[in-house]
Amino acid sequence: MLHGPDIVLASGVYDALTASLATDAGFRALYLSGASIAYTRLGRPDIGLVTMSEVAETLSLIRDRVATPLIVDADTGYGNALNVQRTMRLFERAGATAIQLEDQTFPKRCGHLQDKSLIPTTEMVGKIRAATDARLSCETLVIARTDAVAVEGFEQAVERAGRYAEAGADVLFVEAPRNEAQLRAIAQRLGDRLPLMANMVEGGQTPILGKDKLQALGFSLVIFPGGIVRAVAKAAKAFYETLARDGTTEAFRSDMFDFDTLNEIIGTPQMLELGQSYEFPANGPGDKTR
């Protein structure tokens, strides 16, 4: 997909419901955002609070629901190179199609927050090598992210990304470029080495560009990781305010699925039919109670 003619647009998801809705909308790939897990499971910011096991559990539930290729935000790998290997094995078994590793220290911060700090380039190179050594299949991709733009400057970020390509990464991700000129420079200087990923965060450090513009610049993959949480949070706030004010949901009904519609979307009729297909008459074929 990354080497195809069209850029891959991956929507952010945070649970099995959002993954199924995004799949139904036609997305060819999904992005499991660590920030979105922090926002929804913990009600807290993306500052390194989410654990490896929490991401793995979320990933396994999503994979049980959809077969869509899934990029998983693995933060820093949750420790050193040996922790990265454990993370790779666990996430791959749980159904990750790609894992994203970043070069921040731990605890990390959201890529669009300030006051980040980085590990040495050589340490990140070791983490990338550890991840590629640990994967069972070469089809499981390693996305190498650098947060150096905000810490060491743009030139050093490009230099780091080049080193990560040499270490064996499959996709390069320079986080939080400040303007379109920097996005263009990333594509010009790194695009002939590996597929490039761009991150679009509403209100973040990088200007929001559409997929067609990013494809024209030379990017192969673009993610909108946290947009769904921002949309859901705004809708939920309005819903709770309406219910608290009115004592009923009537004024919000046009912005909701009703009971039957939601059941149709999540596949309730099909699940009930499947369950009935495994039922047998008492003392009939397959009855082991006799």
C-alpha positions in Angstrom: 0.0 0.0 0.0 2.8 2.4 0.9 4.4 1.9 -2.5 1.2 2.3 -4.4 0.2 5.3 -6.5 -2.1 6.8 -3.8 -1.2 8.1 -0.4 -2.6 6.0 2.5 -5.0 7.9 4.7 -5.2 6.3 8.2 -7.9 7.5 10.6 -7.2 7.5 14.3 -9.2 5.0 16.5 -9.2 4.2 20.2 -11.4 1.1 20.6 -13.3 -1.6 18.7 -16.3 0.6 18.0 -14.4 3.5 16.4 -12.3 0.9 14.5 -15.4 -0.7 13.1 -17.0 2.6 12.1 -13.8 3.7 10.4 -13.5 0.4 8.5 -17.1 0.7 7.4 -16.4 4.3 6.2 -13.8 2.7 3.8 -10.4 3.4 5.4 -7.7 1.1 4.1 -5.6 1.5 7.3 -6.2 2.6 10.9 -4.0 4.2 13.5 -4.3 3.2 17.2 -3.3 6.4 19.0 -1.6 6.2 22.4 -2.9 9.8 23.0 -6.4 8.7 22.3 -6.2 5.8 24.7 -5.0 8.2 27.4 -7.8 10.6 26.6 -10.5 8.0 26.6 -9.4 5.2 29.1 -7.7 7.5 31.6 -9.3 10.8 31.0 -5.8 12.2 31.1 -3.2 13.9 28.8 -0.7 12.1 26.6 2.3 12.3 29.0 3.4 8.7 29.2 0.7 7.4 31.6 -0.5 4.6 29.2 1.2 1.2 29.7 2.2 -1.4 27.2 -0.4 -3.9 28.6 -3.2 -1.3 28.2 -2.3 -0.7 24.5 -2.0 -4.4 23.9 -5.4 -5.1 25.4 -7.0 -2.4 23.3 -5.2 -3.6 20.2 -6.4 -7.2 20.7 -10.0 -6.1 21.1 -9.8 -4.0 17.9 -8.2 -6.9 16.0 -11.0 -9.2 17.1 -13.4 -6.8 15.5 -11.8 -5.7 12.3 -9.1 -7.0 9.8 -8.1 -3.6 8.6 -4.3 -2.9 8.6 -3.5 -1.3 12.0 -0.7 1.0 12.9 0.0 1.0 16.6 1.5 3.8 18.5 4.1 2.1 20.8 5.5 5.4 22.3 9.1 4.9 23.3 8.8 1.1 23.3 8.2 1.4 27.1 11.9 1.2 28.0 15.2 0.2 26.5 16.0 -2.0 23.5 15.0 -5.2 25.4 11.6 -3.7 26.3 11.2 -2.7 22.7 11.6 -6.3 21.7 9.0 -7.4 24.1 6.7 -4.7 22.9 7.2 -5.8 19.3 6.5 -9.4 20.0 3.4 -8.6 22.1 1.9 -6.1 19.7 2.6 -8.3 16.7 0.9 -11.3 18.3 -2.1 -9.0 19.2 -2.5 -8.0 15.5 -0.4 -4.9 14.8 0.5 -4.4 11.2 3.0 -1.7 12.0 4.4 -0.3 15.3 5.6 3.3 15.7 8.6 4.0 17.9 9.8 7.5 19.0 13.1 8.9 20.2 11.8 10.7 23.3 12.9 9.9 26.8 10.4 8.2 29.2 8.0 9.4 30.3 7.2 10.9 26.9 4.9 13.7 25.9 2.5 14.2 23.0 4.5 15.2 19.9 2.7 18.6 19.8 3.4 19.5 23.5 6.4 21.6 24.5 9.4 20.7 26.8 10.1 17.3 25.3 13.5 15.6 25.7 15.3 13.0 23.5 17.4 9.9 23.9 20.7 9.9 22.1 20.6 9.0 18.4 22.7 5.9 19.0 20.2 4.6 21.6 17.3 5.0 19.2 19.2 3.3 16.4 19.6 0.3 18.8 15.9 0.3 19.6 15.0 0.2 15.9 17.5 -2.7 15.3 16.0 -4.5 18.3 12.5 -4.1 16.9 13.4 -5.4 13.5 15.2 -8.4 15.1 12.2 -9.3 17.3 9.5 -9.2 14.7 8.2 -12.6 13.4 7.3 -11.3 10.0 9.0 -8.7 7.8 5.5 -7.7 6.9 5.2 -6.1 10.3 6.6 -2.6 9.7 8.6 -0.4 12.0 7.8 3.3 11.8 10.7 5.5 13.2 9.6 8.8 14.7 11.8 11.7 15.7 10.7 14.5 17.9 13.9 16.5 17.3 12.3 19.4 15.5 11.1 20.9 18.8 14.3 19.9 20.8 17.3 20.1 18.5 16.0 21.9 15.4 14.9 20.9 12.0 18.3 20.0 10.5 19.0 17.6 13.3 15.6 16.0 13.0 16.3 15.2 9.3 19.8 13.9 10.3 18.3 11.7 12.9 15.6 10.4 10.5 18.4 9.4 8.1 20.2 7.5 10.8 17.0 5.7 11.6 16.6 4.7 7.9 20.1 3.2 8.0 19.1 1.3 11.2 16.4 -0.6 9.3 13.2 1.3 9.8 10.5 0.8 7.2 8.8 4.2 7.4 10.2 7.6 8.6 8.1 10.1 10.6 9.5 13.6 11.4 7.0 14.8 14.1 5.7 18.4 14.3 7.3 20.3 11.4 6.4 23.9 11.8 5.2 24.8 8.3 4.6 23.6 4.8 8.2 24.5 3.8 9.5 22.1 6.4 7.1 19.4 5.2 8.4 19.9 1.6 12.0 19.8 2.8 11.4 16.5 4.6 10.0 14.9 1.4 12.8 16.3 -0.7 15.6 15.1 1.6 14.2 11.8 2.8 11.6 10.7 0.3 14.0 8.8 -1.9 15.0 6.6 1.1 11.8 5.3 2.6 8.1 6.0 2.7 7.3 9.1 4.8 4.5 9.6 7.3 2.8 12.9 8.2 0.7 13.6 11.3 -2.2 16.0 11.1 -3.3 17.3 14.6 -6.1 19.8 14.8 -4.6 22.8 16.6 -1.1 21.3 16.7 2.2 22.6 15.6 1.9 21.5 11.9 -0.5 23.1 9.5 -3.3 20.9 8.5 -2.9 19.8 4.8 -5.2 17.4 3.0 -4.1 14.0 1.7 -3.9 15.2 -1.9 -1.5 18.0 -1.0 0.6 15.8 1.1 0.8 13.2 -1.7 1.9 15.9 -4.0 4.7 16.9 -1.6 5.9 13.3 -1.5 4.3 11.6 1.5 3.1 8.0 1.4 1.1 7.9 4.6 -0.9 10.5 6.6 -2.6 10.0 9.9 -5.4 12.0 11.7 -4.8 10.3 15.0 -6.8 12.2 17.6 -9.6 13.9 15.5 -12.1 11.3 16.5 -11.6 11.9 20.2 -11.9 15.7 19.8 -15.1 15.1 17.8 -16.6 12.6 20.3 -15.6 14.8 23.3 -17.3 17.8 21.9 -20.5 15.8 21.1 -20.4 14.2 24.5 -20.1 17.5 26.3 -23.1 18.9 24.4 -25.0 15.7 25.2 -24.4 15.8 28.9 -25.2 19.5 29.1 -28.4 18.9 27.3 -29.5 16.0 29.5 -28.5 17.9 32.7 -30.4 21.0 31.6 -33.6 19.4 30.2 -33.8 16.1 32.2 -34.3 14.3 28.8 -32.4 13.6 25.6 -35.2 14.8 23.4 -33.5 18.0 22.1 -30.4 15.9 21.2 -32.2 13.1 19.4 -31.4 14.3 15.9 -27.6 14.1 16.8 -27.9 10.5 18.1 -28.4 7.0 16.7 -31.5 5.5 18.0 -31.5 2.0 19.6 -32.3 0.0 16.5 -29.9 2.0 14.3 -26.9 1.5 16.6 -27.7 -2.2 16.9 -27.7 -2.5 13.1 -24.3 -0.7 12.9 -22.6 -2.9 15.5 -24.1 -6.1 13.9 -26.5 -7.2 16.6 -28.9 -9.0 14.2 -26.0 -10.9 12.6 -24.5 -11.9 16.0 -27.9 -13.2 17.2 -28.4 -15.2 14.0 -24.9 -16.6 14.3 -25.5 -17.6 17.9 -28.8 -19.3 16.9 -26.9 -21.3 14.2 -25.1 -23.2 17.0 -28.2 -24.2 18.9 -29.4 -27.8 18.6 -32.8 -29.3 19.6 -32.6 -31.2 23.0 -31.3 -34.8 22.4 -30.7 -33.9 18.8 -27.5 -34.2 16.7 -24.6 -32.9 18.6 -26.3 -33.0 22.0 -23.7 -34.3 24.4 -26.0 -34.4 27.5 -27.3 -37.8 26.7 
